[in-house]
Amino acid sequence: MFMQTFMKNPKRVGSVTPSSRFLAEKMVRSVPWNKVTALAELGSGTGAITNLIQSRVEGESKVLLFEMDDRMKNHLQTIYPDFSCHSNALHLTKVMKHKGIQQLDCVISGLPFFNFEDDLRESLINQVNEALKPGGYFIAFQYSLQMKKHLSRKFVIEKIDLVPLNFPPAFIYLCRKKEEDSK
């Protein structure tokens, strides 16, 4: 399913294979799960990261999943019925409002930001920034360091990790929302 989607639209998917368990584990390890009441995952794909989110999320926490591919989104809805699945991450703040969520504690993303047109990239990053509470986490993986400068305009990059056991190797950006952007 993942390979077929990649072949149809490689710029939107970004990789030939789903995220490895090494990448997924490293991404969710940085989240302060005991403080998470609302979280979104952008580009949920086949659910490699979603599976770990499900095993760590506590209590009544709300989880929003965003996946544009209908087959993958339907698959996610079946496997994770307690999570709310949506098609377009550009509607993140609208979905939050509809679900009664004021702000997110964390956004985890597998979207290939560098592959997107500038306007789309900027709109998505603005949605994430608007959705996060002050000091909220934005954790994203990319296949290069080319997004570092762009992300640092909106977020404080606390750490960048390389995951060599992913195919292709990926960089994880651990970012926090800048405090001055929340005023």
C-alpha angles and dihedrals in degrees: 000000000000094000092050091051091049092051091052095049117004094173091058097044099036100198140054093224135041120257114286122241087248092058094042093049094048091049097052094041091077096056117103092226095183089063099043115110097153130024138166130204115203118203095014093177113172094348103259091140094030090062091059092044089055092051093051107034112104135217119323096351114150118230124193119195123197122196125155098198107089095211093052092043091052090048090052092049090054096047097039106035092161091060123078112239124205137173108224127044088199085077095053097121093042091053090048091052091048090051093047094248114146099189139348125242092206143008118199116194138192093172114131094234095175091058093057128092112262095253093051092046092050093047092051094048090048090052091052092047093049092046097051124087117235107289091012119152127253112189117183136164124215134174094234141024092248093107095057096094093043095049092046090064092068104020141040105243104218098177144355118205129189117221104199094176092067119090107259098019110253140203120226116211113204105197137169128206112259112249095225091057091062097061 
